[in-house]
Amino acid sequence: PWVLAGATLLVLVGMSGSCRANTDPPPWLLDMETYNGWYYEWTDAGFDSLLRECPLLVGAPLDPHWPAKAHQAGVRLLHYITLYQAPASGAYQDIDMAQHPDWWVIKADGHPQESVFFNSENYNWYEICSNVAEENEAELAFIRRIMDAGFDGLFIDNAHPRGECFGEKLGIHKHQQ
């Protein structure tokens, strides 16, 4: 399983939950000239008429049906995720941040850091602190679910907070070493 951020190779995610650099990407990824993102409704008819000719697709719903269908057509499928932001409430990528307010990136004033997209397409979304061990475990559990569904890898978009988190300094959460 391979991970793409934008169009850049990052790391191979092992199912043990660890990440390691890999200098030997699979030939199918090296030989890929194009890929297509499809962030609209997925239907069998739409796949058969529009998408089955694309060698690599990003954006399928988390449903084992889609990797199976893609693989039957010789198509590779990556699941789209973002690891730096989430909505203030409601399940997103299997996590309801309303249940984990201590996982946000915390500004110096003690308030959660708004996502860079807070006032546009992702209203009421905040940045997630990637230094909180429990949050990392929750993300890895979600990634395991993606890979267990048969996806060929991940397309990670925006995997970074943009500033310092004061959560540990303010006693809101602990940062892992």
N, C-alpha and C positions, 0 to 999 in steps of 0.2 A: 504493500500500500504506500502510495506516494503522496506527498503534501505539496501543493502549489500555493504561493502567496503572490497575488497578481499573476505574473507569468514566470516567477522565479522559483527554482527548486529550493526547498528548505531542508527538511529532515525526513527520515524514514521513521514512522511511528510503529514501534513494536507492540504487540498485544500484551506484553508484560507491563505496559504503562510507562516504559522508559522511552526516551528519544535519543537517537544517536545519529551523528553525521554519517552519510553514506556517499562515497565517491563513485559508486557504480550504479547509476540509475538504469532502470530496465530499458531495453531497446525500444519498446513501444513508446516510451515517453521521449527518448532521445530523437526518435524518427518522426515525432508528431510535428507537423507543420502548422496545423491550425487546431483550434478547439472552439466550441460554441457554448455560450451560456444561454440557458433557457429558464427564465424566472416567471413564466406564466403557468397556467393550468396544464398539468400533464395528463394526456389521455392516450389510449392505445392508438386511436385514429391519428392524432397529431404526431405521435412518435413515428408511426408507419409512413405518413405522408411527408413529414418535414425533417425529422431528426435522424432517421436510421442511416443516412449517408454520411453523417458527421463521425469522424474517428474518435473524438473525445467530447463528452458533454459535461457541463457543470450545471448544477442547480436542481437536480431531481429531488422530489420529496423523499423523506426517509421511510421507504416502503420496499421490502425485498422484491416486490414485483418488478420495479424498474431496473435494478441491476441484472436480474434474470433476463428480462426482455432485451436489454441493451447487449448483454453478452451473447444472446442467441443471434443478434444481428452483427456481431463482431465489433461492437462499440464499447469503449471504455467509459466509465462513469465516475465522476468525482462529486462528493457531496459538499455543498457550500456551507461554511461556518464562519463566524466571527468570534474572536476570543477576547475582545477588549470592551465590548459594550453590551448592554441588555436593557430591556424595558424595566421600569420601576416595579411593575407588577404583572402577573400573568406568566405562564410557562413559556420559556423561550429556550430552545436547545436543552430541554428536560430540566431546566432550573427556573424556579420562581424566586426572583431576587427579593420579593417582599418577605420571604421567609429567611433571607440572609442579608439584612442591611449592613452587616459588618464586613461584607465582601466588596463593597464599593471602594474605588480610589477616593481617599478623603483629602479635601483641600485643607490648607492651613487654618481656615476658619471653622473646621469641623464638619462641614457639609460635603455631601457627595459631589464629585466632579461630573458636570454635565458632559455628555457626548458632544463631539464636534458637530454632530448632526442634530443636536437637541432641538434647535429652532427650525429645522427643515423636515426631512423625511422621517426622522426618528424622534418625534416629540416625546418627551418624558423618558428618554433613555439616558443612562449614566454609564461611566466607565467602570470596568471591573478591575480590581486589584489582582494582578497575576502573581503577587507574592504571598497570597494566602493559600496555605497547603490544602485546606478543605475545598476551596474553590477549584484548585488544580485537579483534585481527585474527582470532583463532580464533572469537570470537562472531560477528563480521561474516560470516565464511565460512559459519557455521551459518545465519545469517539469510538469506544469499543462497540457500542450499539450500532453505529454507522457501519463499521467494518464487518460486524457479524451479519448485517443485512446484505452483504455481498458487494459493497462499493469497492472500486479500485483504489480509492484514496480520497484525499481531502483537498478542497480549495479553501485556504484560510485567507480571509480578507480582514485587514485592519487588526493585526494581532498585537497591538501595543498601546499602553497608556501614553498620553502625551506629556505628562508632568510628574512631579514627585508626589508620592502618596504619604500623607502624614498620619495614616491610620495607626501605625505602631507608636509613633511619638505621642499621639493623643490618647492611647490606651483603648482604641476601638477594636483593633485586631493585631495579631502577631504576624510578622513577615518571616517566611521560611528562609533558612540560610542557604 
